[in-house]
Amino acid sequence: ADIPEDRLKLQVRMALKRMTQKEKLVKVKASYKLASSEKAKTKKVTPKKAVDPKPKAKKPKGTIKKKAPSKTKKATAKKTGKKAAKKK
């Protein structure tokens, strides 16, 4: 259902006007805010999460994180001498 743009603007303006008259909205400068009485109605009551019977494990203080091993291989010196000659 395509509504002409000027008609849509008129409908929105009238809806805002009606909501301010019913005190659902409060006009603030050039915008509208939800009235405080309406905010209380819209707030959702979230149920509290069930408490786990097991307490979480505590981490000991002063531990040092281990560094991840580096991905690059270290250059090793070539073996020279009698032992290297025997392996060949």
Backbone as CSV, one residue per row, in Angstrom:
resi,resn,N_x,N_y,N_z,CA_x,CA_y,CA_z,C_x,C_y,C_z
1,ALA,0.858,-1.177,0.000,0.000,0.000,0.000,0.897,1.231,0.000
2,ASP,1.011,1.850,-1.153,1.820,3.054,-1.267,1.001,4.258,-0.841
3,ILE,1.525,4.988,0.137,0.865,6.200,0.618,1.684,7.371,0.116
4,PRO,1.030,8.372,-0.445,1.791,9.546,-0.888,2.558,10.156,0.282
5,GLU,3.743,10.683,-0.012,4.636,11.184,1.022,4.006,12.298,1.846
6,ASP,3.298,13.222,1.204,2.685,14.317,1.939,1.582,13.802,2.872
7,ARG,0.881,12.761,2.449,-0.173,12.158,3.275,0.448,11.472,4.496
8,LEU,1.575,10.806,4.294,2.271,10.121,5.376,2.751,11.118,6.426
9,LYS,3.312,12.233,5.995,3.780,13.264,6.931,2.618,13.789,7.765
10,LEU,1.461,13.995,7.127,0.278,14.490,7.831,-0.185,13.476,8.874
11,GLN,-0.191,12.195,8.530,-0.618,11.155,9.462,0.311,11.077,10.671
12,VAL,1.597,11.163,10.433,2.565,11.118,11.529,2.394,12.326,12.437
13,ARG,2.246,13.506,11.851,2.069,14.730,12.629,0.814,14.642,13.503
14,MET,-0.283,14.142,12.926,-1.533,14.020,13.675,-1.407,12.981,14.799
15,ALA,-0.708,11.885,14.529,-0.521,10.853,15.546,0.299,11.390,16.713
16,LEU,1.345,12.155,16.419,2.158,12.754,17.484,1.346,13.742,18.299
17,LYS,0.507,14.505,17.625,-0.333,15.492,18.303,-1.320,14.793,19.240
18,ARG,-1.946,13.708,18.755,-2.893,12.957,19.592,-2.196,12.347,20.804
19,MET,-1.007,11.820,20.598,-0.281,11.186,21.712,0.152,12.204,22.755
20,THR,0.477,13.439,22.347,0.822,14.476,23.325,-0.418,14.920,24.081
21,GLN,-1.581,14.937,23.414,-2.824,15.298,24.092,-3.217,14.238,25.120
22,LYS,-2.958,12.979,24.811,-3.272,11.883,25.730,-2.182,11.701,26.781
23,GLU,-1.166,12.538,26.729,-0.028,12.539,27.656,0.772,11.246,27.610
24,LYS,0.859,10.662,26.434,1.728,9.500,26.246,3.111,9.955,25.806
25,LEU,3.159,11.138,25.168,4.424,11.722,24.745,4.558,13.113,25.337
26,VAL,5.790,13.553,25.508,6.086,14.899,25.993,6.917,15.579,24.919
27,LYS,6.513,16.782,24.527,7.262,17.497,23.497,8.447,18.192,24.159
28,VAL,9.636,17.937,23.611,10.865,18.532,24.115,11.543,19.202,22.932
29,LYS,11.589,20.519,22.963,12.147,21.318,21.870,11.493,20.903,20.548
30,ALA,12.254,20.306,19.647,11.689,19.927,18.349,11.496,18.418,18.238
31,SER,11.469,17.727,19.386,11.293,16.273,19.342,10.324,15.825,20.431
32,TYR,10.095,14.540,20.499,9.152,13.987,21.466,9.836,12.921,22.293
33,LYS,9.442,12.852,23.581,9.949,11.818,24.480,8.761,11.073,25.051
34,LEU,8.989,9.836,25.430,7.959,9.052,26.071,7.731,9.619,27.464
35,ALA,6.466,9.810,27.837,6.141,10.366,29.144,6.592,9.403,30.234
36,SER,6.927,9.939,31.401,7.426,9.098,32.491,6.380,8.074,32.926
37,SER,5.089,8.423,32.850,4.044,7.469,33.214,4.017,6.297,32.232
38,GLU,4.334,6.559,30.971,4.354,5.509,29.957,5.627,4.677,30.045
39,LYS,6.726,5.291,30.504,7.984,4.557,30.631,7.830,3.424,31.634
40,ALA,7.110,3.694,32.734,6.920,2.682,33.763,6.131,1.493,33.206
41,LYS,5.203,1.753,32.308,4.396,0.679,31.718,5.203,-0.170,30.756
42,THR,6.146,0.444,30.047,6.884,-0.273,29.011,8.081,-1.042,29.540
43,LYS,8.523,-0.760,30.769,9.680,-1.469,31.302,9.342,-2.933,31.494
44,LYS,10.238,-3.794,31.021,10.038,-5.226,31.149,10.615,-5.688,32.483
45,VAL,9.898,-6.557,33.134,10.387,-7.124,34.378,11.140,-8.385,34.010
46,THR,12.431,-8.376,34.273,13.248,-9.535,33.931,13.366,-10.432,35.149
47,PRO,13.086,-11.710,34.984,13.212,-12.622,36.124,14.673,-12.815,36.487
48,LYS,14.924,-12.991,37.770,16.301,-13.184,38.224,16.785,-14.550,37.780
49,LYS,18.056,-14.626,37.447,18.636,-15.884,37.012,18.789,-16.811,38.213
50,ALA,18.648,-18.105,37.956,18.803,-19.096,39.014,20.256,-19.104,39.481
51,VAL,20.448,-19.203,40.769,21.792,-19.187,41.338,22.368,-20.589,41.253
52,ASP,23.597,-20.698,40.750,24.264,-21.991,40.659,24.648,-22.456,42.062
53,PRO,24.413,-23.732,42.375,24.777,-24.213,43.709,26.286,-24.305,43.907
54,LYS,27.041,-24.497,42.812,28.493,-24.594,42.929,29.115,-23.206,42.787
55,PRO,29.987,-22.808,43.698,30.676,-21.522,43.534,31.732,-21.652,42.436
56,LYS,31.985,-20.578,41.765,32.984,-20.575,40.697,34.379,-20.712,41.287
57,ALA,35.243,-21.391,40.565,36.617,-21.585,41.022,37.351,-20.255,40.992
58,LYS,38.062,-19.984,42.068,38.811,-18.730,42.139,40.204,-18.942,41.592
59,LYS,40.672,-17.979,40.839,42.022,-18.042,40.292,43.000,-17.534,41.345
60,PRO,44.105,-18.237,41.545,45.083,-17.756,42.531,45.726,-16.457,42.056
61,LYS,45.967,-15.592,43.008,46.561,-14.294,42.667,48.043,-14.463,42.370
62,GLY,48.563,-13.594,41.527,49.989,-13.567,41.247,50.443,-14.582,40.213
63,THR,49.524,-15.190,39.500,49.962,-16.149,38.477,50.386,-15.390,37.231
64,ILE,51.337,-15.937,36.555,51.856,-15.310,35.338,51.357,-16.126,34.157
65,LYS,50.827,-15.438,33.183,50.347,-16.120,31.985,51.541,-16.603,31.176
66,LYS,51.436,-17.821,30.673,52.512,-18.373,29.853,52.395,-17.805,28.453
67,LYS,53.531,-17.513,27.871,53.544,-16.989,26.513,53.315,-18.137,25.540
68,ALA,52.600,-17.869,24.496,52.371,-18.871,23.458,53.681,-19.137,22.733
69,PRO,53.925,-20.376,22.364,55.181,-20.673,21.659,55.207,-19.952,20.312
70,SER,56.381,-19.469,19.960,56.493,-18.725,18.709,56.393,-19.676,17.531
71,LYS,55.847,-19.186,16.436,55.624,-20.020,15.263,56.866,-20.148,14.388
72,THR,57.791,-19.221,14.519,59.004,-19.270,13.695,60.016,-20.210,14.322
73,LYS,60.707,-20.962,13.478,61.723,-21.890,13.977,63.027,-21.136,14.211
74,LYS,63.698,-21.524,15.270,64.979,-20.888,15.568,66.062,-21.532,14.697
75,ALA,66.984,-20.728,14.252,68.076,-21.233,13.421,69.024,-22.035,14.292
76,THR,69.345,-23.234,13.850,70.269,-24.069,14.620,71.612,-24.105,13.897
77,ALA,72.666,-24.137,14.667,74.014,-24.163,14.079,74.276,-25.538,13.485
78,LYS,74.989,-25.562,12.345,75.329,-26.838,11.716,76.386,-27.538,12.552
79,LYS,76.238,-28.853,12.644,77.197,-29.639,13.414,78.457,-29.860,12.578
80,THR,79.553,-29.613,13.184,80.825,-29.831,12.509,81.721,-30.647,13.417
81,GLY,82.625,-31.306,12.855,83.570,-32.066,13.678,83.393,-33.551,13.508
82,LYS,83.903,-34.313,14.459,83.930,-35.767,14.372,82.536,-36.376,14.414
83,LYS,81.661,-35.861,15.292,80.336,-36.436,15.436,79.510,-36.274,14.164
84,ALA,79.602,-35.133,13.517,78.858,-34.885,12.284,79.375,-35.782,11.166
85,ALA,80.656,-36.036,11.140,81.276,-36.865,10.104,80.852,-38.325,10.292
86,LYS,80.699,-38.796,11.512,80.303,-40.164,11.775,78.851,-40.415,11.352
87,LYS,77.970,-39.428,11.508,76.572,-39.600,11.161,76.370,-39.747,9.661
88,LYS,77.214,-39.182,8.854,77.070,-39.253,7.395,77.420,-40.577,6.887
